[in-house]
């Protein structure tokens, strides 16, 4: 007997964005939370995400953003400072670290 379980609580954070993003323009990124089956899941409480960019000369992000209770995503508008690449990491309680290489 094969048994498969699905956890419908948030288990990963995904950052979706245009690649590459454009210099001197407002670019929109979307941070989303997904369950263990990679389906969007609504937050049961406010979830604070910590954003870290390793190259602030290229891309500056807010330190924290919050996905509010009842939502599964948050849009984030950014304007890059220079051409280059930046590695962006997203940290959240009880979820694994997500890292993205963003090119401007």
PyMOL commands that set and color helices and strands:
alter all, ss='L'
color gray80, all
select strands_A, chain A and resi 12-16+27-34+47-53+64-67+73-78+85-92+95-103
alter strands_A, ss='S'
color yellow, strands_A
deselect
rebuild
show_as cartoon
